[in-house]
Amino acid sequence: MAKKIKKRKNQKSNSSFFQGRLIPYMVVFLLLAFAVFVSARKIYWMFVDSSYFRVQEIVSSSGESFKGLERFSHLKGKNIFEIDLEELQRQLKWAYPEAERVRALRRLPDIIEIELIERKPSAAVYIGRTYVVVDSKGFVVSKNSTDKSLPLVLGISYHPDNIVVGRVISDKSLQVALSILRILEREFKSFNVSLEKINVENLSKIYFYLDNGLEIIVDQDDIDKKMKTLKIIFDKANLKPENIRYIDLRFKQPVIKEK
């Protein structure tokens, strides 16, 4: 019994000892936590209120191709950390639908940088008595264009009211035309030829014309294979475009019709 009483006394004394040691540590911890909280608030308000972090410029990293950034001049004078970049990017996408990608970035201490990656014009498409410029995937870059330097695509039956800048023209005939254009640009550089015009009104008999005067006829089946055949003809034959009426690649053996 005496041993149990002694053991309890030891436990109480140990508990009192630890409590006596713990309380000062807790007080110190709470004081430190309060000091950190106060310092953090001071640092936060220093960043928020400091004129050093007020936006002075809205700049574009994409050169002069995208203008009209003055519409975002209302951001000047605001604290750079309080600007919602996600919301700004949504506004940019609405303002520049022709852009492939937009980003808004903070450049400390006082610059908002707008990065706009524009779509590269690939072809002019004649639709509904107007010319629409598209990129290599069929996204509309601009409407009512007069750029005659681009390859011309004809024979697209697409309702003009469905054409929206920044959206793709979901038309099979256009995608076939663009696939031929991409292959020519990729595989025929060494021949120094480019697409001038293509008519895809009838996918069973597609006409396209090169800038050297050659007329080529293909269909929508095995476009890659037919273009490889055309490349072989260009490689091996001593072609004189002025003497050739057309090259027809729709059959097992290509037909080269002379004038």
C-alpha positions as CSV (number, residue, x, y, z in Angstrom):
1,M,0.0,0.0,0.0
2,A,2.8,2.4,0.9
3,K,4.4,1.6,-2.5
4,K,1.2,2.6,-4.3
5,I,0.9,5.8,-2.4
6,K,4.5,6.7,-3.2
7,K,4.0,5.8,-6.9
8,R,1.0,8.2,-7.0
9,K,2.9,10.9,-5.4
10,N,5.7,10.5,-8.0
11,Q,3.2,10.6,-10.8
12,K,1.7,13.8,-9.4
13,S,5.0,15.4,-9.0
14,N,6.1,14.5,-12.5
15,S,2.8,15.8,-13.9
16,S,3.2,19.0,-12.0
17,F,6.8,19.3,-13.3
18,F,5.9,18.8,-17.0
19,Q,3.0,21.3,-16.6
20,G,5.3,23.8,-15.1
21,R,7.7,23.4,-18.0
22,L,5.0,23.3,-20.7
23,I,3.1,26.5,-19.8
24,P,6.1,28.8,-20.5
25,Y,6.7,27.1,-23.9
26,M,3.0,27.5,-24.7
27,V,3.1,31.2,-23.9
28,V,6.3,31.7,-26.0
29,F,4.7,29.7,-28.9
30,L,1.5,31.9,-28.7
31,L,3.6,35.1,-28.6
32,L,5.6,33.9,-31.6
33,A,2.4,32.9,-33.5
34,F,0.9,36.3,-32.8
35,A,4.1,38.1,-33.9
36,V,4.1,36.1,-37.2
37,F,0.5,36.9,-37.8
38,V,1.0,40.6,-37.2
39,S,4.1,40.6,-39.4
40,A,2.3,38.6,-42.2
41,R,-0.5,41.2,-42.2
42,K,1.9,44.0,-42.3
43,I,3.8,42.4,-45.2
44,Y,0.5,41.7,-47.0
45,W,-0.7,45.3,-46.6
46,M,2.7,46.5,-47.6
47,F,2.4,44.7,-51.0
48,V,-1.3,45.7,-51.4
49,D,-0.9,49.4,-50.5
50,S,2.6,50.0,-51.9
51,S,2.8,52.2,-55.0
52,Y,5.8,50.0,-56.0
53,F,3.4,47.3,-57.1
54,R,0.8,49.4,-58.9
55,V,0.4,48.5,-62.6
56,Q,2.2,51.0,-64.8
57,E,2.1,49.2,-68.2
58,I,0.0,46.7,-70.2
59,V,2.4,45.2,-72.8
60,S,2.2,42.5,-75.5
61,S,4.9,40.0,-76.0
62,S,3.6,39.2,-79.5
63,G,4.9,42.3,-81.3
64,E,2.6,44.7,-83.1
65,S,0.3,42.1,-84.6
66,F,-2.3,42.5,-81.8
67,K,-3.4,46.0,-81.1
68,G,-6.1,47.5,-79.0
69,L,-4.6,46.6,-75.7
70,E,-5.6,50.1,-74.5
71,R,-9.0,48.6,-73.8
72,F,-7.4,47.1,-70.7
73,S,-5.9,50.4,-69.6
74,H,-8.3,50.4,-66.7
75,L,-5.9,47.9,-65.0
76,K,-3.3,50.7,-64.7
77,G,-2.9,51.9,-61.1
78,K,-4.3,48.7,-59.6
79,N,-2.3,46.5,-57.4
80,I,-0.7,43.8,-59.5
81,F,-1.5,41.1,-57.0
82,E,-5.2,41.9,-56.9
83,I,-5.7,41.5,-60.7
84,D,-7.5,38.2,-61.5
85,L,-5.4,36.7,-64.3
86,E,-8.0,34.0,-65.1
87,E,-10.7,36.6,-65.6
88,L,-8.4,38.7,-67.7
89,Q,-7.6,35.7,-69.9
90,R,-11.3,35.2,-70.4
91,Q,-11.7,38.8,-71.5
92,L,-8.8,38.4,-73.8
93,K,-10.3,35.3,-75.5
94,W,-13.5,37.3,-76.1
95,A,-11.6,40.3,-77.4
96,Y,-9.3,38.3,-79.6
97,P,-11.2,35.3,-80.9
98,E,-8.7,35.0,-83.8
99,A,-5.9,34.1,-81.4
100,E,-4.8,30.5,-81.0
101,R,-3.7,31.0,-77.4
102,V,-3.8,33.9,-74.9
103,R,-2.1,34.3,-71.5
104,A,-1.9,37.1,-69.0
105,L,1.3,37.2,-66.9
106,R,2.6,39.3,-64.0
107,R,6.0,40.9,-64.6
108,L,7.0,42.3,-61.2
109,P,6.9,44.9,-60.0
110,D,4.4,46.9,-62.2
111,I,3.8,45.3,-65.6
112,I,1.0,43.0,-66.9
113,E,2.2,41.2,-70.0
114,I,-0.3,39.9,-72.6
115,E,0.9,36.9,-74.6
116,L,-1.2,36.4,-77.8
117,I,-0.3,33.6,-80.2
118,E,-2.0,34.3,-83.4
119,R,-3.2,31.7,-85.9
120,K,-1.2,31.5,-89.0
121,P,-3.4,32.2,-92.2
122,S,-3.2,29.1,-94.4
123,A,-5.9,29.5,-97.1
124,A,-8.7,31.8,-98.3
125,V,-12.0,30.0,-98.6
126,Y,-14.8,31.4,-100.9
127,I,-18.1,30.9,-99.1
128,G,-21.3,32.7,-99.7
129,R,-19.9,35.4,-101.9
130,T,-17.2,36.3,-99.3
131,Y,-13.6,35.3,-98.6
132,V,-12.8,33.7,-95.3
133,V,-9.2,33.2,-94.1
134,V,-8.6,30.0,-92.2
135,D,-5.5,28.4,-90.6
136,S,-4.2,24.9,-91.4
137,K,-6.9,23.3,-89.2
138,G,-9.8,25.2,-90.5
139,F,-10.2,27.8,-87.7
140,V,-11.5,31.1,-89.0
141,V,-8.8,33.8,-88.7
142,S,-10.8,36.6,-90.4
143,K,-13.8,37.3,-92.6
144,N,-14.2,39.4,-95.8
145,S,-10.5,39.2,-96.5
146,T,-8.9,40.4,-99.8
147,D,-5.6,38.6,-99.3
148,K,-4.8,37.1,-102.7
149,S,-1.5,35.7,-101.7
150,L,-3.1,32.7,-100.0
151,P,-4.2,29.5,-101.8
152,L,-7.9,29.7,-102.8
153,V,-10.4,27.0,-101.8
154,L,-13.6,26.7,-103.8
155,G,-16.6,24.4,-103.7
156,I,-17.3,24.6,-100.0
157,S,-21.1,24.4,-99.2
158,Y,-21.3,25.9,-95.7
159,H,-23.8,28.4,-94.4
160,P,-22.3,31.8,-94.0
161,D,-24.2,32.5,-90.8
162,N,-22.3,29.6,-89.1
163,I,-18.9,31.3,-89.8
164,V,-17.5,32.7,-86.6
165,V,-14.0,34.1,-86.1
166,G,-12.0,31.8,-83.8
167,R,-14.2,28.7,-84.5
168,V,-13.5,25.9,-86.9
169,I,-15.4,25.3,-90.1
170,S,-16.5,21.8,-89.6
171,D,-16.8,20.8,-93.3
172,K,-15.3,17.6,-94.7
173,S,-14.5,19.1,-98.1
174,L,-12.5,21.9,-96.5
175,Q,-10.5,19.4,-94.3
176,V,-9.7,17.4,-97.5
177,A,-8.5,20.6,-99.2
178,L,-6.3,21.6,-96.2
179,S,-4.8,18.1,-96.0
180,I,-3.6,18.4,-99.6
181,L,-2.3,21.9,-98.8
182,R,-0.4,20.6,-95.8
183,I,1.2,17.8,-97.8
184,L,2.3,20.1,-100.5
185,E,3.8,22.5,-98.1
186,R,5.6,19.7,-96.2
187,E,6.7,17.4,-99.0
188,F,7.1,19.6,-102.1
189,K,9.4,22.3,-100.9
190,S,12.3,21.1,-103.0
191,F,10.3,21.4,-106.2
192,N,9.6,25.1,-105.5
193,V,5.9,24.7,-106.1
194,S,2.9,25.8,-104.1
195,L,-0.9,25.5,-104.3
196,E,-2.7,28.2,-106.1
197,K,-6.3,27.0,-106.2
198,I,-8.3,23.9,-105.3
199,N,-11.9,23.0,-106.0
200,V,-13.4,20.4,-103.7
201,E,-17.0,20.7,-104.8
202,N,-16.9,17.0,-105.9
203,L,-14.7,14.9,-103.6
204,S,-14.7,12.2,-106.3
205,K,-13.0,14.6,-108.7
206,I,-10.9,17.2,-106.9
207,Y,-9.1,19.7,-109.1
208,F,-6.1,21.6,-107.8
209,Y,-3.7,23.9,-109.6
210,L,-0.1,24.6,-108.8
211,D,1.6,28.0,-109.3
212,N,3.7,26.4,-112.1
213,G,0.5,25.9,-114.2
214,L,0.0,22.2,-113.5
215,E,-3.5,20.9,-113.1
216,I,-3.8,17.9,-110.8
217,I,-6.9,15.7,-110.3
218,V,-7.4,13.4,-107.3
219,D,-10.2,12.1,-105.2
220,Q,-10.7,11.9,-101.4
221,D,-9.5,8.3,-101.1
222,D,-5.9,7.6,-100.0
223,I,-4.9,11.3,-100.3
224,D,-1.4,10.6,-98.8
225,K,-0.7,7.8,-101.3
226,K,-1.8,9.8,-104.3
227,M,0.4,12.7,-103.2
228,K,3.4,10.3,-102.8
229,T,2.7,9.2,-106.4
230,L,2.7,12.8,-107.5
231,K,6.1,13.3,-105.7
232,I,7.5,10.3,-107.5
233,I,6.4,11.8,-110.8
234,F,8.0,15.1,-109.9
235,D,11.2,13.2,-108.9
236,K,11.6,11.0,-111.9
237,A,9.9,12.7,-114.8
238,N,11.3,15.6,-116.6
239,L,8.1,17.5,-116.4
240,K,7.5,20.6,-118.5
241,P,4.3,22.1,-117.1
242,E,3.7,24.1,-120.3
243,N,3.4,20.9,-122.3
244,I,1.0,19.1,-119.8
245,R,-2.7,19.6,-119.7
246,Y,-3.3,17.7,-116.4
247,I,-2.1,14.8,-114.2
248,D,-4.9,12.5,-113.0
249,L,-4.1,10.4,-110.0
250,R,-7.4,8.8,-109.4
251,F,-6.5,5.5,-111.0
252,K,-4.1,2.7,-110.3
253,Q,-1.7,4.1,-112.9
254,P,-1.5,7.9,-113.1
255,V,-2.6,9.6,-116.3
256,I,-0.4,12.4,-117.6
257,K,-2.3,14.1,-120.4
258,E,-0.2,16.3,-122.7
259,K,-1.5,19.3,-124.6
